[in-house]
Amino acid sequence: MALFKKRTVGKPGEWYYCLEHKKVEEGPDCPGKDRFGPYATRGEAEQAMEIARERNLEWETDPRWHDSAARGPEDD
């Protein structure tokens, strides 16, 4: 018996952005590896790539993730 059941039908109101087809879908039509979401609205899903870009930029410039490079060998 599987621990997690694969959901084959999406819930109304769940929106995803499919990376393979480059389109917004209601419900999980494509495999999880090919999509971002769920988003609460279609509009949010349409902005998925921009949201991802913004989050990546935040992560790349967050000093908490890059503090080891700023420390010298004597700080370890």
MMTF fields as JSON, N, C-alpha, C and O atoms, coordinates in Angstrom:
{
  "mmtfVersion": "1.0.0",
  "mmtfProducer": "UNKNOWN",
  "numBonds": 303,
  "numAtoms": 304,
  "numGroups": 76,
  "numChains": 1,
  "numModels": 1,
  "chainsPerModel": [1],
  "groupsPerChain": [76],
  "chainIdList": ["A"],
  "bondAtomList": [4, 2, 8, 6, 12, 10, 16, 14, 20, 18, 24, 22, 28, 26, 32, 30, 36, 34, 40, 38, 44, 42, 48, 46, 52, 50, 56, 54, 60, 58, 64, 62, 68, 66, 72, 70, 76, 74, 80, 78, 84, 82, 88, 86, 92, 90, 96, 94, 100, 98, 104, 102, 108, 106, 112, 110, 116, 114, 120, 118, 124, 122, 128, 126, 132, 130, 136, 134, 140, 138, 144, 142, 148, 146, 152, 150, 156, 154, 160, 158, 164, 162, 168, 166, 172, 170, 176, 174, 180, 178, 184, 182, 188, 186, 192, 190, 196, 194, 200, 198, 204, 202, 208, 206, 212, 210, 216, 214, 220, 218, 224, 222, 228, 226, 232, 230, 236, 234, 240, 238, 244, 242, 248, 246, 252, 250, 256, 254, 260, 258, 264, 262, 268, 266, 272, 270, 276, 274, 280, 278, 284, 282, 288, 286, 292, 290, 296, 294, 300, 298],
  "bondOrderList": [1, 1, 1, 1, 1, 1, 1, 1, 1, 1, 1, 1, 1, 1, 1, 1, 1, 1, 1, 1, 1, 1, 1, 1, 1, 1, 1, 1, 1, 1, 1, 1, 1, 1, 1, 1, 1, 1, 1, 1, 1, 1, 1, 1, 1, 1, 1, 1, 1, 1, 1, 1, 1, 1, 1, 1, 1, 1, 1, 1, 1, 1, 1, 1, 1, 1, 1, 1, 1, 1, 1, 1, 1, 1, 1],
  "groupList": [{"groupName": "MET", "atomNameList": ["N", "CA", "C", "O"], "elementList": ["N", "C", "C", "O"], "formalChargeList": [0, 0, 0, 0], "bondAtomList": [1, 0, 2, 1, 3, 2], "bondOrderList": [1, 1, 2], "singleLetterCode": "M", "chemCompType": "L-PEPTIDE LINKING"}, {"groupName": "ALA", "atomNameList": ["N", "CA", "C", "O"], "elementList": ["N", "C", "C", "O"], "formalChargeList": [0, 0, 0, 0], "bondAtomList": [1, 0, 2, 1, 3, 2], "bondOrderList": [1, 1, 2], "singleLetterCode": "A", "chemCompType": "L-PEPTIDE LINKING"}, {"groupName": "LEU", "atomNameList": ["N", "CA", "C", "O"], "elementList": ["N", "C", "C", "O"], "formalChargeList": [0, 0, 0, 0], "bondAtomList": [1, 0, 2, 1, 3, 2], "bondOrderList": [1, 1, 2], "singleLetterCode": "L", "chemCompType": "L-PEPTIDE LINKING"}, {"groupName": "PHE", "atomNameList": ["N", "CA", "C", "O"], "elementList": ["N", "C", "C", "O"], "formalChargeList": [0, 0, 0, 0], "bondAtomList": [1, 0, 2, 1, 3, 2], "bondOrderList": [1, 1, 2], "singleLetterCode": "F", "chemCompType": "L-PEPTIDE LINKING"}, {"groupName": "LYS", "atomNameList": ["N", "CA", "C", "O"], "elementList": ["N", "C", "C", "O"], "formalChargeList": [0, 0, 0, 0], "bondAtomList": [1, 0, 2, 1, 3, 2], "bondOrderList": [1, 1, 2], "singleLetterCode": "K", "chemCompType": "L-PEPTIDE LINKING"}, {"groupName": "ARG", "atomNameList": ["N", "CA", "C", "O"], "elementList": ["N", "C", "C", "O"], "formalChargeList": [0, 0, 0, 0], "bondAtomList": [1, 0, 2, 1, 3, 2], "bondOrderList": [1, 1, 2], "singleLetterCode": "R", "chemCompType": "L-PEPTIDE LINKING"}, {"groupName": "THR", "atomNameList": ["N", "CA", "C", "O"], "elementList": ["N", "C", "C", "O"], "formalChargeList": [0, 0, 0, 0], "bondAtomList": [1, 0, 2, 1, 3, 2], "bondOrderList": [1, 1, 2], "singleLetterCode": "T", "chemCompType": "L-PEPTIDE LINKING"}, {"groupName": "VAL", "atomNameList": ["N", "CA", "C", "O"], "elementList": ["N", "C", "C", "O"], "formalChargeList": [0, 0, 0, 0], "bondAtomList": [1, 0, 2, 1, 3, 2], "bondOrderList": [1, 1, 2], "singleLetterCode": "V", "chemCompType": "L-PEPTIDE LINKING"}, {"groupName": "GLY", "atomNameList": ["N", "CA", "C", "O"], "elementList": ["N", "C", "C", "O"], "formalChargeList": [0, 0, 0, 0], "bondAtomList": [1, 0, 2, 1, 3, 2], "bondOrderList": [1, 1, 2], "singleLetterCode": "G", "chemCompType": "PEPTIDE LINKING"}, {"groupName": "PRO", "atomNameList": ["N", "CA", "C", "O"], "elementList": ["N", "C", "C", "O"], "formalChargeList": [0, 0, 0, 0], "bondAtomList": [1, 0, 2, 1, 3, 2], "bondOrderList": [1, 1, 2], "singleLetterCode": "P", "chemCompType": "L-PEPTIDE LINKING"}, {"groupName": "GLU", "atomNameList": ["N", "CA", "C", "O"], "elementList": ["N", "C", "C", "O"], "formalChargeList": [0, 0, 0, 0], "bondAtomList": [1, 0, 2, 1, 3, 2], "bondOrderList": [1, 1, 2], "singleLetterCode": "E", "chemCompType": "L-PEPTIDE LINKING"}, {"groupName": "TRP", "atomNameList": ["N", "CA", "C", "O"], "elementList": ["N", "C", "C", "O"], "formalChargeList": [0, 0, 0, 0], "bondAtomList": [1, 0, 2, 1, 3, 2], "bondOrderList": [1, 1, 2], "singleLetterCode": "W", "chemCompType": "L-PEPTIDE LINKING"}, {"groupName": "TYR", "atomNameList": ["N", "CA", "C", "O"], "elementList": ["N", "C", "C", "O"], "formalChargeList": [0, 0, 0, 0], "bondAtomList": [1, 0, 2, 1, 3, 2], "bondOrderList": [1, 1, 2], "singleLetterCode": "Y", "chemCompType": "L-PEPTIDE LINKING"}, {"groupName": "CYS", "atomNameList": ["N", "CA", "C", "O"], "elementList": ["N", "C", "C", "O"], "formalChargeList": [0, 0, 0, 0], "bondAtomList": [1, 0, 2, 1, 3, 2], "bondOrderList": [1, 1, 2], "singleLetterCode": "C", "chemCompType": "L-PEPTIDE LINKING"}, {"groupName": "HIS", "atomNameList": ["N", "CA", "C", "O"], "elementList": ["N", "C", "C", "O"], "formalChargeList": [0, 0, 0, 0], "bondAtomList": [1, 0, 2, 1, 3, 2], "bondOrderList": [1, 1, 2], "singleLetterCode": "H", "chemCompType": "L-PEPTIDE LINKING"}, {"groupName": "ASP", "atomNameList": ["N", "CA", "C", "O"], "elementList": ["N", "C", "C", "O"], "formalChargeList": [0, 0, 0, 0], "bondAtomList": [1, 0, 2, 1, 3, 2], "bondOrderList": [1, 1, 2], "singleLetterCode": "D", "chemCompType": "L-PEPTIDE LINKING"}, {"groupName": "GLN", "atomNameList": ["N", "CA", "C", "O"], "elementList": ["N", "C", "C", "O"], "formalChargeList": [0, 0, 0, 0], "bondAtomList": [1, 0, 2, 1, 3, 2], "bondOrderList": [1, 1, 2], "singleLetterCode": "Q", "chemCompType": "L-PEPTIDE LINKING"}, {"groupName": "ILE", "atomNameList": ["N", "CA", "C", "O"], "elementList": ["N", "C", "C", "O"], "formalChargeList": [0, 0, 0, 0], "bondAtomList": [1, 0, 2, 1, 3, 2], "bondOrderList": [1, 1, 2], "singleLetterCode": "I", "chemCompType": "L-PEPTIDE LINKING"}, {"groupName": "ASN", "atomNameList": ["N", "CA", "C", "O"], "elementList": ["N", "C", "C", "O"], "formalChargeList": [0, 0, 0, 0], "bondAtomList": [1, 0, 2, 1, 3, 2], "bondOrderList": [1, 1, 2], "singleLetterCode": "N", "chemCompType": "L-PEPTIDE LINKING"}, {"groupName": "SER", "atomNameList": ["N", "CA", "C", "O"], "elementList": ["N", "C", "C", "O"], "formalChargeList": [0, 0, 0, 0], "bondAtomList": [1, 0, 2, 1, 3, 2], "bondOrderList": [1, 1, 2], "singleLetterCode": "S", "chemCompType": "L-PEPTIDE LINKING"}],
  "groupTypeList": [0, 1, 2, 3, 4, 4, 5, 6, 7, 8, 4, 9, 8, 10, 11, 12, 12, 13, 2, 10, 14, 4, 4, 7, 10, 10, 8, 9, 15, 13, 9, 8, 4, 15, 5, 3, 8, 9, 12, 1, 6, 5, 8, 10, 1, 10, 16, 1, 0, 10, 17, 1, 5, 10, 5, 18, 2, 10, 11, 10, 6, 15, 9, 5, 11, 14, 15, 19, 1, 1, 5, 8, 9, 10, 15, 15],
  "groupIdList": [1, 2, 3, 4, 5, 6, 7, 8, 9, 10, 11, 12, 13, 14, 15, 16, 17, 18, 19, 20, 21, 22, 23, 24, 25, 26, 27, 28, 29, 30, 31, 32, 33, 34, 35, 36, 37, 38, 39, 40, 41, 42, 43, 44, 45, 46, 47, 48, 49, 50, 51, 52, 53, 54, 55, 56, 57, 58, 59, 60, 61, 62, 63, 64, 65, 66, 67, 68, 69, 70, 71, 72, 73, 74, 75, 76],
  "secStructList": [7, 7, 1, 1, 7, 7, 7, 7, 1, 7, 7, 6, 6, 7, 3, 3, 3, 3, 6, 6, 6, 6, 3, 3, 3, 3, 1, 7, 7, 1, 7, 4, 4, 4, 3, 3, 3, 3, 3, 1, 1, 2, 2, 2, 2, 2, 6, 2, 2, 2, 2, 2, 2, 2, 2, 2, 2, 2, 2, 2, 6, 7, 4, 4, 4, 1, 2, 2, 2, 2, 1, 7, 4, 4, 4, 7],
  "xCoordList": [0.84, 0.0, 0.887, 1.832, 0.583, 1.365, 1.058, -0.077, 2.075, 1.866, 1.084, 0.249, 1.364, 0.706, -0.059, 0.492, -1.318, -2.117, -1.869, -1.836, -1.699, -1.526, -2.894, -3.822, -2.996, -4.257, -4.314, -3.448, -5.312, -5.422, -6.389, -6.377, -7.215, -8.181, -7.897, -7.742, -7.829, -7.553, -8.766, -9.908, -8.498, -9.569, -9.909, -9.003, -11.17, -11.521, -10.916, -10.959, -10.361, -9.763, -8.288, -7.668, -7.687, -6.244, -5.64, -6.019, -4.712, -4.112, -2.63, -1.946, -2.146, -0.747, -0.202, -0.95, 1.125, 1.781, 2.611, 3.506, 2.32, 3.025, 4.285, 4.213, 5.429, 6.716, 6.931, 7.629, 6.346, 6.485, 5.705, 6.224, 4.452, 3.564, 3.519, 2.957, 4.131, 4.169, 2.766, 2.48, 1.893, 0.523, -0.033, 0.49, -1.093, -1.785, -2.815, -3.509, -2.905, -3.862, -4.638, -4.084, -5.898, -6.682, -6.617, -7.027, -6.101, -5.899, -4.59, -4.057, -4.064, -2.777, -2.921, -3.077, -2.872, -2.97, -1.65, -1.631, -0.548, 0.777, 1.477, 1.078, 2.52, 3.255, 3.861, 4.177, 4.019, 4.546, 5.911, 6.218, 6.729, 8.069, 8.016, 9.006, 6.876, 6.727, 5.867, 5.438, 5.602, 4.688, 5.072, 5.739, 4.633, 4.703, 3.285, 2.336, 3.135, 1.816, 1.594, 2.498, 0.422, -0.772, -0.783, -0.18, -1.478, -1.714, -3.199, -4.023, -3.535, -4.929, -5.765, -6.973, -5.124, -5.88, -5.167, -3.975, -5.918, -5.349, -4.29, -3.253, -4.563, -3.63, -2.281, -1.239, -2.294, -1.04, -0.28, 0.936, -0.986, -0.348, 0.253, 1.308, -0.415, 0.111, 1.422, 2.241, 1.621, 2.839, 3.894, 4.864, 3.724, 4.602, 6.073, 6.914, 6.397, 7.804, 8.391, 9.549, 7.618, 8.092, 8.273, 9.253, 7.331, 7.437, 8.697, 9.425, 8.963, 10.161, 11.425, 12.379, 11.446, 12.608, 12.871, 14.011, 11.79, 11.927, 12.439, 13.309, 11.909, 12.353, 13.805, 14.562, 14.198, 15.591, 16.526, 17.589, 16.138, 16.955, 17.08, 18.16, 15.97, 16.005, 16.971, 17.749, 16.925, 17.798, 19.258, 20.139, 19.505, 20.875, 21.507, 22.729, 20.711, 21.246, 21.049, 21.36, 20.549, 20.319, 21.642, 22.214, 22.13, 23.42, 23.415, 24.477, 22.268, 22.219, 22.631, 23.113, 22.458, 22.814, 24.252, 24.785, 24.88, 26.228, 27.228, 28.288, 26.909, 27.796, 29.082, 30.083, 29.117, 30.334, 31.436, 32.616, 31.078, 32.072, 32.685, 33.829, 31.954, 32.445, 33.391, 34.206, 33.288, 34.142, 35.517, 35.664, 36.476, 37.826, 38.052, 37.198, 39.188, 39.469, 39.574, 39.308, 39.962, 40.091, 38.734, 38.658, 37.643, 36.313, 35.672, 34.665, 36.207, 35.583, 35.77, 35.299],
  "yCoordList": [-1.181, 0.0, 1.246, 1.344, 2.165, 3.398, 4.352, 4.434, 5.063, 6.063, 7.26, 7.814, 7.652, 8.816, 8.407, 7.779, 8.761, 8.46, 9.522, 10.715, 9.086, 10.022, 10.577, 9.835, 11.881, 12.524, 12.723, 13.383, 12.164, 12.265, 13.357, 13.776, 13.818, 14.868, 16.069, 15.931, 17.229, 18.443, 18.951, 18.638, 19.728, 20.379, 21.686, 22.405, 22.007, 23.315, 24.425, 24.371, 25.415, 26.527, 26.385, 27.331, 25.23, 25.068, 25.336, 24.708, 26.259, 26.64, 26.316, 26.488, 25.851, 25.466, 26.093, 26.425, 26.249, 26.67, 25.494, 25.033, 25.002, 23.866, 24.36, 25.162, 23.88, 24.265, 23.616, 24.172, 22.466, 21.747, 22.433, 22.647, 22.776, 23.359, 24.883, 25.525, 25.459, 26.919, 27.525, 28.496, 26.901, 27.398, 27.153, 26.339, 27.866, 27.738, 26.629, 26.507, 25.816, 24.712, 24.752, 25.071, 24.433, 24.291, 22.831, 21.946, 22.588, 21.216, 20.667, 21.173, 19.635, 19.087, 18.174, 16.962, 18.739, 17.935, 17.274, 16.122, 17.979, 17.464, 16.951, 17.294, 16.129, 15.609, 16.717, 17.795, 16.45, 17.429, 17.967, 19.121, 17.172, 17.625, 18.696, 19.388, 18.838, 19.782, 20.99, 21.702, 21.24, 22.346, 23.083, 22.539, 24.342, 25.156, 25.281, 25.344, 25.318, 25.528, 24.592, 23.841, 24.618, 25.31, 26.79, 27.213, 27.538, 28.958, 29.141, 28.357, 30.173, 30.421, 30.95, 30.719, 31.663, 32.248, 31.984, 31.679, 32.11, 31.969, 33.048, 32.783, 34.262, 35.37, 35.099, 35.422, 34.505, 34.151, 33.11, 33.211, 32.126, 31.076, 31.657, 31.211, 32.65, 33.293, 34.023, 34.208, 34.437, 35.147, 34.209, 34.679, 32.909, 31.924, 32.13, 32.051, 32.389, 32.544, 33.817, 33.824, 34.88, 36.124, 35.938, 36.413, 35.252, 34.967, 34.151, 34.432, 33.152, 32.323, 33.162, 33.0, 34.059, 34.932, 35.805, 35.953, 36.382, 37.236, 36.449, 36.926, 35.25, 34.422, 33.992, 33.962, 33.663, 33.288, 34.45, 34.259, 35.65, 36.83, 37.097, 37.423, 36.955, 37.127, 36.136, 36.503, 34.893, 33.866, 34.148, 34.01, 34.538, 34.792, 35.975, 36.022, 36.922, 38.11, 38.081, 39.064, 36.993, 36.879, 36.551, 35.487, 37.44, 37.197, 35.976, 35.418, 35.555, 34.365, 33.11, 32.162, 33.073, 31.899, 31.959, 30.956, 33.108, 33.258, 33.704, 34.232, 33.502, 33.991, 33.184, 33.728, 31.933, 31.137, 31.666, 31.546, 32.243, 32.792, 34.065, 34.388, 34.796, 36.048, 35.807, 36.671, 34.641, 34.34, 33.877, 33.27, 34.161, 33.697, 32.333, 31.85, 31.691, 30.36, 30.358, 29.335, 31.501, 31.546, 31.581, 31.348, 31.872, 31.937, 30.571, 30.459, 29.529, 28.187, 27.489, 26.364],
  "zCoordList": [0.0, 0.0, 0.0, 0.782, -0.855, -0.97, 0.171, 0.642, 0.603, 1.651, 1.153, 1.867, -0.082, -0.65, -1.89, -2.794, -1.928, -3.11, -4.163, -3.863, -5.378, -6.477, -6.836, -7.158, -6.775, -7.101, -8.606, -9.18, -9.238, -10.69, -11.114, -12.271, -10.21, -10.534, -9.648, -8.435, -10.247, -9.501, -8.75, -9.088, -7.741, -7.002, -7.703, -8.124, -7.836, -8.396, -7.547, -6.318, -8.199, -7.481, -7.218, -6.731, -7.523, -7.416, -8.786, -9.775, -8.837, -10.111, -10.109, -9.1, -11.236, -11.406, -12.68, -13.6, -12.714, -13.935, -14.417, -13.709, -15.622, -16.192, -16.896, -17.828, -16.446, -17.026, -18.393, -19.241, -18.603, -19.875, -20.988, -22.084, -20.696, -21.714, -21.673, -22.56, -20.612, -20.429, -20.433, -21.133, -19.608, -19.511, -18.118, -17.356, -17.803, -16.522, -16.638, -17.648, -15.576, -15.548, -14.24, -13.187, -14.313, -13.085, -12.682, -13.434, -11.493, -11.044, -11.572, -12.56, -10.923, -11.345, -12.557, -12.405, -13.744, -14.959, -15.3, -15.732, -15.115, -15.459, -14.203, -13.09, -14.373, -13.211, -12.358, -12.862, -11.079, -10.144, -10.53, -10.231, -11.178, -11.572, -12.65, -12.887, -13.301, -14.412, -14.078, -14.985, -12.791, -12.499, -11.228, -10.348, -11.152, -9.944, -9.419, -10.201, -8.115, -7.533, -6.369, -6.002, -5.781, -6.246, -5.865, -4.878, -6.672, -6.431, -6.162, -6.632, -5.41, -5.027, -6.185, -6.236, -7.12, -8.223, -9.551, -9.592, -10.604, -11.947, -12.193, -12.8, -11.717, -11.886, -11.234, -11.804, -10.036, -9.375, -10.189, -10.352, -10.693, -11.494, -12.769, -13.22, -13.35, -14.559, -14.268, -15.167, -13.026, -12.626, -12.035, -11.441, -12.185, -11.538, -11.862, -10.966, -13.106, -13.48, -12.878, -12.462, -12.828, -12.218, -10.707, -10.133, -10.072, -8.635, -8.373, -7.421, -9.198, -9.037, -9.211, -8.45, -10.204, -10.415, -9.185, -8.746, -8.637, -7.461, -6.263, -5.534, -6.054, -4.926, -5.1, -4.129, -6.318, -6.572, -6.281, -5.691, -6.69, -6.444, -4.941, -4.449, -4.221, -2.763, -2.13, -1.249, -2.569, -2.021, -2.364, -1.516, -3.595, -4.03, -3.314, -3.169, -2.869, -2.199, -0.687, -0.015, -0.141, 1.293, 1.996, 1.758, 2.849, 3.499, 4.416, 4.689, 4.89, 5.752, 5.0, 5.62, 3.682, 2.894, 2.402, 1.928, 2.508, 1.965, 3.028, 2.693, 4.289, 5.343, 5.439, 5.906, 5.029, 5.137, 4.22, 4.549, 3.09, 2.167, 2.732, 2.408, 3.568, 4.124, 5.3, 5.626, 5.937, 7.08, 6.622, 5.561, 7.404, 7.12, 7.738, 8.483, 7.448, 7.984, 9.502, 10.134, 10.109, 11.564, 12.265, 13.471, 11.512, 12.12, 12.275, 12.973, 11.661, 11.711, 13.0, 13.167]
}
